[in-house]
C-alpha cells in the first residue's frame, strides 16, 4: 500500500524538486510549519 501526503519538509541541500517522490522523517519543529526532514529522493519527477 502506498500513500501520499503533502508536507512542509526541510531540504538542507536543496535536492528535491516539484513532483519528486521523497522519504521524510519526523523531527523537532524547525519553523512554524516545518516538522519533517528530507532523508532521500526516492524517484525524480518526469
mmCIF entry with sequence, helices, sheets and N, C-alpha, C, O atoms, coordinates in Angstrom:
data_MODEL
# 
_entry.id   MODEL 
# 
_entity.id                         1 
_entity.type                       polymer 
_entity.pdbx_number_of_molecules   1 
# 
_entity_poly.entity_id                      1 
_entity_poly.type                           'polypeptide(L)' 
_entity_poly.nstd_linkage                   no 
_entity_poly.nstd_monomer                   no 
_entity_poly.pdbx_seq_one_letter_code       
;(UNK)(UNK)(UNK)(UNK)(UNK)(UNK)(UNK)(UNK)(UNK)(UNK)(UNK)(UNK)(UNK)(UNK)(UNK)(UNK)
(UNK)(UNK)(UNK)(UNK)(UNK)(UNK)(UNK)(UNK)(UNK)(UNK)(UNK)(UNK)(UNK)(UNK)(UNK)(UNK)
(UNK)(UNK)(UNK)(UNK)(UNK)(UNK)(UNK)(UNK)(UNK)(UNK)(UNK)(UNK)(UNK)(UNK)
;
_entity_poly.pdbx_seq_one_letter_code_can   XXXXXXXXXXXXXXXXXXXXXXXXXXXXXXXXXXXXXXXXXXXXXX 
_entity_poly.pdbx_strand_id                 A 
# 
loop_
_entity_poly_seq.entity_id 
_entity_poly_seq.num 
_entity_poly_seq.mon_id 
_entity_poly_seq.hetero 
1 1  UNK n 
1 2  UNK n 
1 3  UNK n 
1 4  UNK n 
1 5  UNK n 
1 6  UNK n 
1 7  UNK n 
1 8  UNK n 
1 9  UNK n 
1 10 UNK n 
1 11 UNK n 
1 12 UNK n 
1 13 UNK n 
1 14 UNK n 
1 15 UNK n 
1 16 UNK n 
1 17 UNK n 
1 18 UNK n 
1 19 UNK n 
1 20 UNK n 
1 21 UNK n 
1 22 UNK n 
1 23 UNK n 
1 24 UNK n 
1 25 UNK n 
1 26 UNK n 
1 27 UNK n 
1 28 UNK n 
1 29 UNK n 
1 30 UNK n 
1 31 UNK n 
1 32 UNK n 
1 33 UNK n 
1 34 UNK n 
1 35 UNK n 
1 36 UNK n 
1 37 UNK n 
1 38 UNK n 
1 39 UNK n 
1 40 UNK n 
1 41 UNK n 
1 42 UNK n 
1 43 UNK n 
1 44 UNK n 
1 45 UNK n 
1 46 UNK n 
# 
_struct_asym.id          A 
_struct_asym.entity_id   1 
# 
_struct_sheet.id               AA1 
_struct_sheet.type             ? 
_struct_sheet.number_strands   3 
_struct_sheet.details          ? 
# 
loop_
_struct_sheet_order.sheet_id 
_struct_sheet_order.range_id_1 
_struct_sheet_order.range_id_2 
_struct_sheet_order.offset 
_struct_sheet_order.sense 
AA1 1 2 ? parallel      
AA1 2 3 ? anti-parallel 
# 
loop_
_struct_sheet_range.sheet_id 
_struct_sheet_range.id 
_struct_sheet_range.beg_label_comp_id 
_struct_sheet_range.beg_label_asym_id 
_struct_sheet_range.beg_label_seq_id 
_struct_sheet_range.pdbx_beg_PDB_ins_code 
_struct_sheet_range.end_label_comp_id 
_struct_sheet_range.end_label_asym_id 
_struct_sheet_range.end_label_seq_id 
_struct_sheet_range.pdbx_end_PDB_ins_code 
_struct_sheet_range.beg_auth_comp_id 
_struct_sheet_range.beg_auth_asym_id 
_struct_sheet_range.beg_auth_seq_id 
_struct_sheet_range.end_auth_comp_id 
_struct_sheet_range.end_auth_asym_id 
_struct_sheet_range.end_auth_seq_id 
AA1 1 UNK A 9  ? UNK A 10 ? UNK A 9  UNK A 10 
AA1 2 UNK A 36 ? UNK A 43 ? UNK A 36 UNK A 43 
AA1 3 UNK A 21 ? UNK A 26 ? UNK A 21 UNK A 26 
# 
loop_
_atom_site.group_PDB 
_atom_site.id 
_atom_site.type_symbol 
_atom_site.label_atom_id 
_atom_site.label_alt_id 
_atom_site.label_comp_id 
_atom_site.label_asym_id 
_atom_site.label_entity_id 
_atom_site.label_seq_id 
_atom_site.pdbx_PDB_ins_code 
_atom_site.Cartn_x 
_atom_site.Cartn_y 
_atom_site.Cartn_z 
_atom_site.occupancy 
_atom_site.B_iso_or_equiv 
_atom_site.pdbx_formal_charge 
_atom_site.auth_seq_id 
_atom_site.auth_comp_id 
_atom_site.auth_asym_id 
_atom_site.auth_atom_id 
_atom_site.pdbx_PDB_model_num 
ATOM 1   N N  . UNK A 1 1  ? 0.841  -1.166 0.000   1.00 0.00 ? 1  UNK A N  1 
ATOM 2   C CA . UNK A 1 1  ? 0.000  0.000  0.000   1.00 0.00 ? 1  UNK A CA 1 
ATOM 3   C C  . UNK A 1 1  ? 0.894  1.240  0.000   1.00 0.00 ? 1  UNK A C  1 
ATOM 4   O O  . UNK A 1 1  ? 1.920  1.277  0.679   1.00 0.00 ? 1  UNK A O  1 
ATOM 5   N N  . UNK A 1 2  ? 0.502  2.226  -0.750  1.00 0.00 ? 2  UNK A N  1 
ATOM 6   C CA . UNK A 1 2  ? 1.279  3.451  -0.864  1.00 0.00 ? 2  UNK A CA 1 
ATOM 7   C C  . UNK A 1 2  ? 0.363  4.638  -0.576  1.00 0.00 ? 2  UNK A C  1 
ATOM 8   O O  . UNK A 1 2  ? -0.769 4.685  -1.058  1.00 0.00 ? 2  UNK A O  1 
ATOM 9   N N  . UNK A 1 3  ? 0.846  5.582  0.201   1.00 0.00 ? 3  UNK A N  1 
ATOM 10  C CA . UNK A 1 3  ? 0.065  6.779  0.486   1.00 0.00 ? 3  UNK A CA 1 
ATOM 11  C C  . UNK A 1 3  ? 0.870  8.005  0.098   1.00 0.00 ? 3  UNK A C  1 
ATOM 12  O O  . UNK A 1 3  ? 2.099  7.961  0.040   1.00 0.00 ? 3  UNK A O  1 
ATOM 13  N N  . UNK A 1 4  ? 0.179  9.083  -0.162  1.00 0.00 ? 4  UNK A N  1 
ATOM 14  C CA . UNK A 1 4  ? 0.866  10.336 -0.455  1.00 0.00 ? 4  UNK A CA 1 
ATOM 15  C C  . UNK A 1 4  ? 0.262  11.441 0.396   1.00 0.00 ? 4  UNK A C  1 
ATOM 16  O O  . UNK A 1 4  ? -0.951 11.499 0.598   1.00 0.00 ? 4  UNK A O  1 
ATOM 17  N N  . UNK A 1 5  ? 1.120  12.305 0.884   1.00 0.00 ? 5  UNK A N  1 
ATOM 18  C CA . UNK A 1 5  ? 0.714  13.422 1.722   1.00 0.00 ? 5  UNK A CA 1 
ATOM 19  C C  . UNK A 1 5  ? 1.601  14.607 1.397   1.00 0.00 ? 5  UNK A C  1 
ATOM 20  O O  . UNK A 1 5  ? 2.795  14.449 1.143   1.00 0.00 ? 5  UNK A O  1 
ATOM 21  N N  . UNK A 1 6  ? 1.021  15.782 1.406   1.00 0.00 ? 6  UNK A N  1 
ATOM 22  C CA . UNK A 1 6  ? 1.808  16.991 1.186   1.00 0.00 ? 6  UNK A CA 1 
ATOM 23  C C  . UNK A 1 6  ? 2.268  17.517 2.537   1.00 0.00 ? 6  UNK A C  1 
ATOM 24  O O  . UNK A 1 6  ? 1.451  17.786 3.417   1.00 0.00 ? 6  UNK A O  1 
ATOM 25  N N  . UNK A 1 7  ? 3.579  17.661 2.699   1.00 0.00 ? 7  UNK A N  1 
ATOM 26  C CA . UNK A 1 7  ? 4.163  18.127 3.954   1.00 0.00 ? 7  UNK A CA 1 
ATOM 27  C C  . UNK A 1 7  ? 5.119  19.277 3.690   1.00 0.00 ? 7  UNK A C  1 
ATOM 28  O O  . UNK A 1 7  ? 5.641  19.424 2.585   1.00 0.00 ? 7  UNK A O  1 
ATOM 29  N N  . UNK A 1 8  ? 5.342  20.089 4.713   1.00 0.00 ? 8  UNK A N  1 
ATOM 30  C CA . UNK A 1 8  ? 6.412  21.083 4.683   1.00 0.00 ? 8  UNK A CA 1 
ATOM 31  C C  . UNK A 1 8  ? 7.627  20.401 5.289   1.00 0.00 ? 8  UNK A C  1 
ATOM 32  O O  . UNK A 1 8  ? 7.649  20.122 6.487   1.00 0.00 ? 8  UNK A O  1 
ATOM 33  N N  . UNK A 1 9  ? 8.635  20.132 4.474   1.00 0.00 ? 9  UNK A N  1 
ATOM 34  C CA . UNK A 1 9  ? 9.818  19.412 4.939   1.00 0.00 ? 9  UNK A CA 1 
ATOM 35  C C  . UNK A 1 9  ? 11.071 20.239 4.674   1.00 0.00 ? 9  UNK A C  1 
ATOM 36  O O  . UNK A 1 9  ? 11.136 20.992 3.703   1.00 0.00 ? 9  UNK A O  1 
ATOM 37  N N  . UNK A 1 10 ? 12.062 20.089 5.548   1.00 0.00 ? 10 UNK A N  1 
ATOM 38  C CA . UNK A 1 10 ? 13.329 20.797 5.421   1.00 0.00 ? 10 UNK A CA 1 
ATOM 39  C C  . UNK A 1 10 ? 14.254 20.028 4.487   1.00 0.00 ? 10 UNK A C  1 
ATOM 40  O O  . UNK A 1 10 ? 14.562 18.862 4.732   1.00 0.00 ? 10 UNK A O  1 
ATOM 41  N N  . UNK A 1 11 ? 14.692 20.679 3.423   1.00 0.00 ? 11 UNK A N  1 
ATOM 42  C CA . UNK A 1 11 ? 15.601 20.083 2.439   1.00 0.00 ? 11 UNK A CA 1 
ATOM 43  C C  . UNK A 1 11 ? 16.901 20.877 2.483   1.00 0.00 ? 11 UNK A C  1 
ATOM 44  O O  . UNK A 1 11 ? 17.073 21.850 1.749   1.00 0.00 ? 11 UNK A O  1 
ATOM 45  N N  . UNK A 1 12 ? 17.811 20.450 3.350   1.00 0.00 ? 12 UNK A N  1 
ATOM 46  C CA . UNK A 1 12 ? 19.029 21.208 3.626   1.00 0.00 ? 12 UNK A CA 1 
ATOM 47  C C  . UNK A 1 12 ? 19.898 21.421 2.390   1.00 0.00 ? 12 UNK A C  1 
ATOM 48  O O  . UNK A 1 12 ? 20.423 22.516 2.189   1.00 0.00 ? 12 UNK A O  1 
ATOM 49  N N  . UNK A 1 13 ? 20.056 20.394 1.564   1.00 0.00 ? 13 UNK A N  1 
ATOM 50  C CA . UNK A 1 13 ? 20.926 20.502 0.391   1.00 0.00 ? 13 UNK A CA 1 
ATOM 51  C C  . UNK A 1 13 ? 20.159 20.852 -0.886  1.00 0.00 ? 13 UNK A C  1 
ATOM 52  O O  . UNK A 1 13 ? 20.741 20.870 -1.970  1.00 0.00 ? 13 UNK A O  1 
ATOM 53  N N  . UNK A 1 14 ? 18.874 21.127 -0.767  1.00 0.00 ? 14 UNK A N  1 
ATOM 54  C CA . UNK A 1 14 ? 18.036 21.539 -1.898  1.00 0.00 ? 14 UNK A CA 1 
ATOM 55  C C  . UNK A 1 14 ? 18.053 20.502 -3.025  1.00 0.00 ? 14 UNK A C  1 
ATOM 56  O O  . UNK A 1 14 ? 18.203 20.857 -4.195  1.00 0.00 ? 14 UNK A O  1 
ATOM 57  N N  . UNK A 1 15 ? 17.898 19.220 -2.672  1.00 0.00 ? 15 UNK A N  1 
ATOM 58  C CA . UNK A 1 15 ? 17.926 18.117 -3.642  1.00 0.00 ? 15 UNK A CA 1 
ATOM 59  C C  . UNK A 1 15 ? 16.595 17.901 -4.348  1.00 0.00 ? 15 UNK A C  1 
ATOM 60  O O  . UNK A 1 15 ? 16.575 17.598 -5.541  1.00 0.00 ? 15 UNK A O  1 
ATOM 61  N N  . UNK A 1 16 ? 15.496 18.050 -3.643  1.00 0.00 ? 16 UNK A N  1 
ATOM 62  C CA . UNK A 1 16 ? 14.189 17.670 -4.173  1.00 0.00 ? 16 UNK A CA 1 
ATOM 63  C C  . UNK A 1 16 ? 13.616 18.763 -5.066  1.00 0.00 ? 16 UNK A C  1 
ATOM 64  O O  . UNK A 1 16 ? 13.865 19.954 -4.876  1.00 0.00 ? 16 UNK A O  1 
ATOM 65  N N  . UNK A 1 17 ? 12.838 18.310 -6.046  1.00 0.00 ? 17 UNK A N  1 
ATOM 66  C CA . UNK A 1 17 ? 12.146 19.229 -6.932  1.00 0.00 ? 17 UNK A CA 1 
ATOM 67  C C  . UNK A 1 17 ? 10.654 18.976 -6.869  1.00 0.00 ? 17 UNK A C  1 
ATOM 68  O O  . UNK A 1 17 ? 10.203 18.046 -6.200  1.00 0.00 ? 17 UNK A O  1 
ATOM 69  N N  . UNK A 1 18 ? 9.894  19.794 -7.557  1.00 0.00 ? 18 UNK A N  1 
ATOM 70  C CA . UNK A 1 18 ? 8.447  19.654 -7.587  1.00 0.00 ? 18 UNK A CA 1 
ATOM 71  C C  . UNK A 1 18 ? 8.065  18.332 -8.241  1.00 0.00 ? 18 UNK A C  1 
ATOM 72  O O  . UNK A 1 18 ? 8.535  18.015 -9.333  1.00 0.00 ? 18 UNK A O  1 
ATOM 73  N N  . UNK A 1 19 ? 7.216  17.565 -7.575  1.00 0.00 ? 19 UNK A N  1 
ATOM 74  C CA . UNK A 1 19 ? 6.736  16.300 -8.117  1.00 0.00 ? 19 UNK A CA 1 
ATOM 75  C C  . UNK A 1 19 ? 7.580  15.093 -7.778  1.00 0.00 ? 19 UNK A C  1 
ATOM 76  O O  . UNK A 1 19 ? 7.196  13.971 -8.107  1.00 0.00 ? 19 UNK A O  1 
ATOM 77  N N  . UNK A 1 20 ? 8.733  15.286 -7.125  1.00 0.00 ? 20 UNK A N  1 
ATOM 78  C CA . UNK A 1 20 ? 9.584  14.161 -6.738  1.00 0.00 ? 20 UNK A CA 1 
ATOM 79  C C  . UNK A 1 20 ? 8.928  13.350 -5.627  1.00 0.00 ? 20 UNK A C  1 
ATOM 80  O O  . UNK A 1 20 ? 8.211  13.899 -4.790  1.00 0.00 ? 20 UNK A O  1 
ATOM 81  N N  . UNK A 1 21 ? 9.176  12.050 -5.621  1.00 0.00 ? 21 UNK A N  1 
ATOM 82  C CA . UNK A 1 21 ? 8.759  11.185 -4.526  1.00 0.00 ? 21 UNK A CA 1 
ATOM 83  C C  . UNK A 1 21 ? 9.931  11.101 -3.563  1.00 0.00 ? 21 UNK A C  1 
ATOM 84  O O  . UNK A 1 21 ? 11.040 10.734 -3.953  1.00 0.00 ? 21 UNK A O  1 
ATOM 85  N N  . UNK A 1 22 ? 9.682  11.444 -2.299  1.00 0.00 ? 22 UNK A N  1 
ATOM 86  C CA . UNK A 1 22 ? 10.774 11.530 -1.324  1.00 0.00 ? 22 UNK A CA 1 
ATOM 87  C C  . UNK A 1 22 ? 10.431 10.757 -0.060  1.00 0.00 ? 22 UNK A C  1 
ATOM 88  O O  . UNK A 1 22 ? 9.273  10.414 0.177   1.00 0.00 ? 22 UNK A O  1 
ATOM 89  N N  . UNK A 1 23 ? 11.450 10.485 0.750   1.00 0.00 ? 23 UNK A N  1 
ATOM 90  C CA . UNK A 1 23 ? 11.271 9.865  2.057   1.00 0.00 ? 23 UNK A CA 1 
ATOM 91  C C  . UNK A 1 23 ? 11.633 10.914 3.101   1.00 0.00 ? 23 UNK A C  1 
ATOM 92  O O  . UNK A 1 23 ? 12.680 11.556 3.006   1.00 0.00 ? 23 UNK A O  1 
ATOM 93  N N  . UNK A 1 24 ? 10.762 11.088 4.101   1.00 0.00 ? 24 UNK A N  1 
ATOM 94  C CA . UNK A 1 24 ? 10.982 12.079 5.155   1.00 0.00 ? 24 UNK A CA 1 
ATOM 95  C C  . UNK A 1 24 ? 10.909 11.408 6.517   1.00 0.00 ? 24 UNK A C  1 
ATOM 96  O O  . UNK A 1 24 ? 10.329 10.332 6.661   1.00 0.00 ? 24 UNK A O  1 
ATOM 97  N N  . UNK A 1 25 ? 11.508 12.060 7.525   1.00 0.00 ? 25 UNK A N  1 
ATOM 98  C CA . UNK A 1 25 ? 11.387 11.604 8.904   1.00 0.00 ? 25 UNK A CA 1 
ATOM 99  C C  . UNK A 1 25 ? 10.916 12.774 9.751   1.00 0.00 ? 25 UNK A C  1 
ATOM 100 O O  . UNK A 1 25 ? 11.171 13.935 9.433   1.00 0.00 ? 25 UNK A O  1 
ATOM 101 N N  . UNK A 1 26 ? 10.233 12.452 10.822  1.00 0.00 ? 26 UNK A N  1 
ATOM 102 C CA . UNK A 1 26 ? 9.754  13.471 11.744  1.00 0.00 ? 26 UNK A CA 1 
ATOM 103 C C  . UNK A 1 26 ? 10.932 14.019 12.546  1.00 0.00 ? 26 UNK A C  1 
ATOM 104 O O  . UNK A 1 26 ? 11.844 13.274 12.906  1.00 0.00 ? 26 UNK A O  1 
ATOM 105 N N  . UNK A 1 27 ? 10.910 15.313 12.821  1.00 0.00 ? 27 UNK A N  1 
ATOM 106 C CA . UNK A 1 27 ? 11.998 15.936 13.578  1.00 0.00 ? 27 UNK A CA 1 
ATOM 107 C C  . UNK A 1 27 ? 11.420 16.997 14.507  1.00 0.00 ? 27 UNK A C  1 
ATOM 108 O O  . UNK A 1 27 ? 10.208 17.200 14.577  1.00 0.00 ? 27 UNK A O  1 
ATOM 109 N N  . UNK A 1 28 ? 12.309 17.654 15.206  1.00 0.00 ? 28 UNK A N  1 
ATOM 110 C CA . UNK A 1 28 ? 11.873 18.749 16.075  1.00 0.00 ? 28 UNK A CA 1 
ATOM 111 C C  . UNK A 1 28 ? 11.334 19.875 15.197  1.00 0.00 ? 28 UNK A C  1 
ATOM 112 O O  . UNK A 1 28 ? 11.669 19.941 14.015  1.00 0.00 ? 28 UNK A O  1 
ATOM 113 N N  . UNK A 1 29 ? 10.511 20.758 15.749  1.00 0.00 ? 29 UNK A N  1 
ATOM 114 C CA . UNK A 1 29 ? 9.992  21.872 14.951  1.00 0.00 ? 29 UNK A CA 1 
ATOM 115 C C  . UNK A 1 29 ? 11.126 22.764 14.439  1.00 0.00 ? 29 UNK A C  1 
ATOM 116 O O  . UNK A 1 29 ? 11.923 23.276 15.225  1.00 0.00 ? 29 UNK A O  1 
ATOM 117 N N  . UNK A 1 30 ? 11.192 22.945 13.136  1.00 0.00 ? 30 UNK A N  1 
ATOM 118 C CA . UNK A 1 30 ? 12.214 23.782 12.519  1.00 0.00 ? 30 UNK A CA 1 
ATOM 119 C C  . UNK A 1 30 ? 11.685 25.175 12.193  1.00 0.00 ? 30 UNK A C  1 
ATOM 120 O O  . UNK A 1 30 ? 12.464 26.115 12.038  1.00 0.00 ? 30 UNK A O  1 
ATOM 121 N N  . UNK A 1 31 ? 10.370 25.310 12.088  1.00 0.00 ? 31 UNK A N  1 
ATOM 122 C CA . UNK A 1 31 ? 9.720  26.599 11.885  1.00 0.00 ? 31 UNK A CA 1 
ATOM 123 C C  . UNK A 1 31 ? 8.270  26.433 12.334  1.00 0.00 ? 31 UNK A C  1 
ATOM 124 O O  . UNK A 1 31 ? 7.913  25.424 12.941  1.00 0.00 ? 31 UNK A O  1 
ATOM 125 N N  . UNK A 1 32 ? 7.451  27.416 12.035  1.00 0.00 ? 32 UNK A N  1 
ATOM 126 C CA . UNK A 1 32 ? 6.049  27.348 12.449  1.00 0.00 ? 32 UNK A CA 1 
ATOM 127 C C  . UNK A 1 32 ? 5.311  26.182 11.795  1.00 0.00 ? 32 UNK A C  1 
ATOM 128 O O  . UNK A 1 32 ? 4.378  25.633 12.382  1.00 0.00 ? 32 UNK A O  1 
ATOM 129 N N  . UNK A 1 33 ? 5.722  25.799 10.583  1.00 0.00 ? 33 UNK A N  1 
ATOM 130 C CA . UNK A 1 33 ? 5.017  24.720 9.874   1.00 0.00 ? 33 UNK A CA 1 
ATOM 131 C C  . UNK A 1 33 ? 5.883  23.501 9.585   1.00 0.00 ? 33 UNK A C  1 
ATOM 132 O O  . UNK A 1 33 ? 5.343  22.427 9.319   1.00 0.00 ? 33 UNK A O  1 
ATOM 133 N N  . UNK A 1 34 ? 7.207  23.628 9.627   1.00 0.00 ? 34 UNK A N  1 
ATOM 134 C CA . UNK A 1 34 ? 8.090  22.513 9.253   1.00 0.00 ? 34 UNK A CA 1 
ATOM 135 C C  . UNK A 1 34 ? 8.405  21.629 10.451  1.00 0.00 ? 34 UNK A C  1 
ATOM 136 O O  . UNK A 1 34 ? 9.002  22.076 11.431  1.00 0.00 ? 34 UNK A O  1 
ATOM 137 N N  . UNK A 1 35 ? 7.989  20.351 10.357  1.00 0.00 ? 35 UNK A N  1 
ATOM 138 C CA . UNK A 1 35 ? 8.256  19.364 11.398  1.00 0.00 ? 35 UNK A CA 1 
ATOM 139 C C  . UNK A 1 35 ? 8.866  18.090 10.811  1.00 0.00 ? 35 UNK A C  1 
ATOM 140 O O  . UNK A 1 35 ? 8.921  17.066 11.491  1.00 0.00 ? 35 UNK A O  1 
ATOM 141 N N  . UNK A 1 36 ? 9.317  18.140 9.575   1.00 0.00 ? 36 UNK A N  1 
ATOM 142 C CA . UNK A 1 36 ? 9.836  16.977 8.863   1.00 0.00 ? 36 UNK A CA 1 
ATOM 143 C C  . UNK A 1 36 ? 11.155 17.332 8.194   1.00 0.00 ? 36 UNK A C  1 
ATOM 144 O O  . UNK A 1 36 ? 11.389 18.489 7.845   1.00 0.00 ? 36 UNK A O  1 
ATOM 145 N N  . UNK A 1 37 ? 12.024 16.327 8.015   1.00 0.00 ? 37 UNK A N  1 
ATOM 146 C CA . UNK A 1 37 ? 13.296 16.496 7.310   1.00 0.00 ? 37 UNK A CA 1 
ATOM 147 C C  . UNK A 1 37 ? 13.369 15.513 6.156   1.00 0.00 ? 37 UNK A C  1 
ATOM 148 O O  . UNK A 1 37 ? 12.922 14.373 6.277   1.00 0.00 ? 37 UNK A O  1 
ATOM 149 N N  . UNK A 1 38 ? 13.926 15.946 5.049   1.00 0.00 ? 38 UNK A N  1 
ATOM 150 C CA . UNK A 1 38 ? 14.104 15.089 3.883   1.00 0.00 ? 38 UNK A CA 1 
ATOM 151 C C  . UNK A 1 38 ? 15.241 14.108 4.131   1.00 0.00 ? 38 UNK A C  1 
ATOM 152 O O  . UNK A 1 38 ? 16.329 14.510 4.544   1.00 0.00 ? 38 UNK A O  1 
ATOM 153 N N  . UNK A 1 39 ? 14.994 12.817 3.882   1.00 0.00 ? 39 UNK A N  1 
ATOM 154 C CA . UNK A 1 39 ? 16.019 11.787 4.039   1.00 0.00 ? 39 UNK A CA 1 
ATOM 155 C C  . UNK A 1 39 ? 16.623 11.454 2.680   1.00 0.00 ? 39 UNK A C  1 
ATOM 156 O O  . UNK A 1 39 ? 17.844 11.446 2.524   1.00 0.00 ? 39 UNK A O  1 
ATOM 157 N N  . UNK A 1 40 ? 15.763 11.179 1.692   1.00 0.00 ? 40 UNK A N  1 
ATOM 158 C CA . UNK A 1 40 ? 16.257 10.827 0.361   1.00 0.00 ? 40 UNK A CA 1 
ATOM 159 C C  . UNK A 1 40 ? 15.190 11.085 -0.684  1.00 0.00 ? 40 UNK A C  1 
ATOM 160 O O  . UNK A 1 40 ? 13.998 11.120 -0.379  1.00 0.00 ? 40 UNK A O  1 
ATOM 161 N N  . UNK A 1 41 ? 15.628 11.264 -1.911  1.00 0.00 ? 41 UNK A N  1 
ATOM 162 C CA . UNK A 1 41 ? 14.731 11.357 -3.053  1.00 0.00 ? 41 UNK A CA 1 
ATOM 163 C C  . UNK A 1 41 ? 14.595 9.945  -3.610  1.00 0.00 ? 41 UNK A C  1 
ATOM 164 O O  . UNK A 1 41 ? 15.565 9.368  -4.100  1.00 0.00 ? 41 UNK A O  1 
ATOM 165 N N  . UNK A 1 42 ? 13.384 9.393  -3.534  1.00 0.00 ? 42 UNK A N  1 
ATOM 166 C CA . UNK A 1 42 ? 13.137 8.020  -3.976  1.00 0.00 ? 42 UNK A CA 1 
ATOM 167 C C  . UNK A 1 42 ? 13.032 7.963  -5.495  1.00 0.00 ? 42 UNK A C  1 
ATOM 168 O O  . UNK A 1 42 ? 13.621 7.089  -6.132  1.00 0.00 ? 42 UNK A O  1 
ATOM 169 N N  . UNK A 1 43 ? 12.277 8.903  -6.077  1.00 0.00 ? 43 UNK A N  1 
ATOM 170 C CA . UNK A 1 43 ? 12.072 8.907  -7.525  1.00 0.00 ? 43 UNK A CA 1 
ATOM 171 C C  . UNK A 1 43 ? 11.935 10.346 -8.000  1.00 0.00 ? 43 UNK A C  1 
ATOM 172 O O  . UNK A 1 43 ? 11.199 11.138 -7.412  1.00 0.00 ? 43 UNK A O  1 
ATOM 173 N N  . UNK A 1 44 ? 12.644 10.670 -9.056  1.00 0.00 ? 44 UNK A N  1 
ATOM 174 C CA . UNK A 1 44 ? 12.567 12.009 -9.642  1.00 0.00 ? 44 UNK A CA 1 
ATOM 175 C C  . UNK A 1 44 ? 11.294 12.146 -10.474 1.00 0.00 ? 44 UNK A C  1 
ATOM 176 O O  . UNK A 1 44 ? 10.821 11.168 -11.053 1.00 0.00 ? 44 UNK A O  1 
ATOM 177 N N  . UNK A 1 45 ? 10.739 13.356 -10.535 1.00 0.00 ? 45 UNK A N  1 
ATOM 178 C CA . UNK A 1 45 ? 9.568  13.619 -11.367 1.00 0.00 ? 45 UNK A CA 1 
ATOM 179 C C  . UNK A 1 45 ? 9.966  13.540 -12.837 1.00 0.00 ? 45 UNK A C  1 
ATOM 180 O O  . UNK A 1 45 ? 11.114 13.806 -13.192 1.00 0.00 ? 45 UNK A O  1 
ATOM 181 N N  . UNK A 1 46 ? 9.036  13.183 -13.664 1.00 0.00 ? 46 UNK A N  1 
ATOM 182 C CA . UNK A 1 46 ? 9.325  13.059 -15.099 1.00 0.00 ? 46 UNK A CA 1 
ATOM 183 C C  . UNK A 1 46 ? 9.188  14.376 -15.793 1.00 0.00 ? 46 UNK A C  1 
ATOM 184 O O  . UNK A 1 46 ? 9.394  14.459 -17.004 1.00 0.00 ? 46 UNK A O  1 
# 
